[in-house]
């Protein structure tokens, strides 16, 4: 039986390391934005159904399903808060690459990344506040830390909005240079960011090792539920096989890096939240690549129903 000590533990992460993580996430988002153009936003008007299904899956259905999952398994309060944080974040920064490997609709994936990143400025803080307040144990945490949704919106706008605009602007002015820069920057910044997560876990390895067995199964279950949510929604809406792959991956690969920054900034590195979100950041790479390998080597058949 796992005790509740983790609910009062705070992960050790220095101010300097937090600034470095802020910079790394901004660089990751800038690298993604270098491959995004206004055409990706126009796709919403030309072919709105797949994009709307993907956005609703990420910001409405997944948070709702996460709330039901939390209510069902009743994890420790800080773990539950971490689950709400992950579900409130937009799609992760490797989703486009994984979608390409899975032979999904990469253009749809890029469009969803662009639109979800923009919407996350408001939807991430609002979803976290909404679902966290509806579950009594996590509502207590929210009341304790006294989060200002407006302050969180400002930080998310700074971390996501500004790099998105700058990257798209460079793509508009010099698309060839932007594409060349994106190939290098996305890989380097992602590796750098993953390294920061490993460093944070290593510095707090005693806490992590005490709870890894408990957290592993929750992250595994939550991630499977996220993938299944995206796939089921896309299938129920009658989308093509390629679109289903894209929406499944966009829903199951969450921007846990953004979640970690919000946890260290507004929750003082609350143990359960930070460890679950950091472990999600590692695990969704494993599960996403595994899914991509299965789908990538499978014959593509648009007549296929599953």
N, C-alpha and C positions, 0 to 999 in steps of 0.2 A: 504493500500500500504506500503510495506516495504522499508525503506530508505536504503541508501548505507553506513551508518555509520559502519556497521560490517566489511566493506572492510578495514577500517583503525584501527579497534580494534585489540589489541594483547592480547591473553589469558595469564593470570598470572600463571606461572609455574616456580618454582625456579630451580636453577642449581642442588641442592641436589635431588629434586623430579625427575628431568630429569635423573640423574644417577641411581636412584632407578628404574625408568621405563626401562632404558637400561638393567639393571640387570634382571628385571622381564621378559622382552621379551627374553633375552638370555636363561633364565631358562625354559621358555615355549618351546622354540625351542629345547633345550637340552632334555627336557622330551619327545617331539615328536620323536626326533632322536633316542632315546633309543629303539623305536619299529621299526626302519627302518634298513634294512640290504641290502647288495649288491644285493640280489635276487630281491628287489623292482626295482632296476635300470636295472637288466637283463630282467625284464618283458617287457621293452621297445623293446627289440630285439626279444623276443619270441612271443609277441602279441602286435605289435606296434600300431595298429589302434586305440583302445580305449584311449591309453596314448597320442598319437599325437592329437587326437580330443580334449581331455581335455586340453592339453597345448595350442593348437591353440585357443580354446575357451577363456581361461584365458588371454593370452598375446596378442592376435590379434583381435579376434572378439569382446570381451567385451569392450576394450578401444575404438574401432571403433564405436560400438553402443552407448557408453557413449558420444563420441564426437557428434554424431547425435542428441542424447537426449539433450545435452547442447545447441546445435545450435537451436533446436526446442523450448525449454522452456525458454532459455536465462535467467538463474538465475543470481544473483549478482556475479561479477567476483571472489570473494574469495570463494563463494559457488561452482562455476563451477570448480575452481582449486581443491577444496576438492573432487569433483566427479572424476576428472582426477586422483587424488592421490589414491583414493580407488580402481579405476579400474586398476591402474598400479601395485597394490600389488598382491602377490601370494595368494593362498587359505588360509583361516583362520585355526587357530590351533584346532578348535573343529570340523572341517569337518569330520574327521575320525569317531569320536564318533556319530555324527548326521547321517552319512551314515550307520553306524551299526544299529542304531535305525530304520532307514528307510528301512532296509532289502535290502540295495544296495550292490554293490561289494566293500567290505571293503578293499580287497587287492589292487584293482585299486585305491581306494581313497588314501591309504598309498603311493602307487607308485607315484601318481600325486603330493602329498604333498612333497615327496622327490625331485622329478625332478623339480617341480615348485619353490621350495625353492632355489635350486641350480641356476636355470635360473634367478630367481628374482634379484640376485646380479647384473646382467647387464640389464635385461629387465625392472625392476621397474624404475630406473633412466632414461633409454632411452625412455620408453613409456610416462613418465611424461613430459619430455622435448619435445618430438615430438608432442603429442596432445595438450599440453598446449601452444605451440608456434603457432599452427595452428588456434587457436581461439584468436582473437585480444585482448579482455579484459584480458584474462589470460596471453597472451604473454607480456602484459605490466607489470604484476606482476613478471613474470620470469625475465624480463629485470631489474626491480627495485631491486630484491634481488640478482641478478647476481650469480645464482647457478653454481657450478662446478660439472658437471656430474661425473667426476672422483672421487671427494671427496665423493659424495653420494654413488658411487659404493664401495668405501673403507668402509664406515660406514655400508652399507647393508651386505657386506662380513663379517665384524666383528660381526654383530648381528645375522646373519643367517648361514653363512658358517662355522665359527669355532664351534658353538654349534652342528651343523649337523655332522661334522666330528668327534667330541669328543663323541657324543652320539652313532653314528654308530660304533665307535671303541670299546666302552664299550660293545655294543651289540655283537660284533664279539668275544671279549675276554671272556665275561661271560654273555651269553644270558639270563639265568635264573634270575640272579641278576638284569640285565637291565630291564627285564619285571616287576619285583617286584618294582623296583625303579620308573619306568615310571608311574605305577598306582597311586602312591602317589604324585610324583612330578608334573605330568600334572594337577591334580586337584588343588593342593595347589598353584602352580604358576599362573594358570588361574584365580583363585579366587582373588589372590593378584593383578594381573594385572587389572581385572575388578574393583576392589576396587580403584585402582589408577585413573581410568577413572572417577569414581563417585566423587572422591575427587576433581579432576580437574574441573569437572562440578559444584560441590558445591561451590568451591572457586570463581567461575565466574558465579554464579547462576543468577545474575541480567541480564547479557548479554544473558545467555542461555534462560531465561524466555521471554526475549524480542523477540527472534527469533525462539523459539521452534515450534510455529505453522507453520511458513514458512518452516523450515528445515524438520519437520516431514514428510510432504507430498512429498518433494523431495527425501528424503531417502527411503520412502515407494515405490515410483515409480521406483527409480533407482534399488532398491533391487529386485523388481518384474521383472524388465527388465533383470537383471543379471541372475536370476533363469530361466526365459523364454529363454534367449540366450543359456544357457548351455543345457537345455532340447531340444530345437529346433534343435541345431547343432547335438546333439547326435542322435536324431531321424532321421534327414535328412541323417546321415551317416549309418543308418541301424543297430545301436548298440542294444544290448539286453536291456531288462527292467532294470536289475540290474545295468548295465553300465550307462544307462540313468540317473538313480537316483544318482549315484556317481558323474557324470559330472555336473549334475544340481546343486548339493550341493557344489561341489568344485568351481563352477563359482559364486554362490550366497553368499558364506561365504568367505569374504575377510579378509586378515590380517590387520585389521584397526590399530592394535597396532603398527605395523611397520610404517604405514602411519603417526600416531600421532608423533612418534619419529622423523621422517623426517621433519614434520611440525615444531616441536619445535626446531629442530637443524638448519634447513636451512631457515625457513620462520618466525622465531621469534614468533611462536605461532599465526600466522595470524588468526583472529577471525573466519571468515566464514569457512576456511579450517578445523580448529581445532574442532569447534563445530559439523560440519557435520560429520567428521571422527569419533569423539567420539560417537556421537549418532548412527552412523552406527554400531560401535562396540557393542552397546547394542542391537539395533534392530535386527541385523542379527542372534543373539542368539534366539530371540523370533520367528522370521519368520522361521528359520532353524528347530527349535524344533517342531513348528506347522506343518511344511511340513513332518517332520519325523514321527510324530504321525499319520498323515493322511495315509502316505505310509506304515508305520509299521503295521497298523491294517487292511490294504487292502490285500485281497488275492493276492499272487504273481502268475502271469500267464505269462509265456514267450511268449505265442501266442498273448497276448494282445498288441495292437499297441499304446496305450496311457496310 
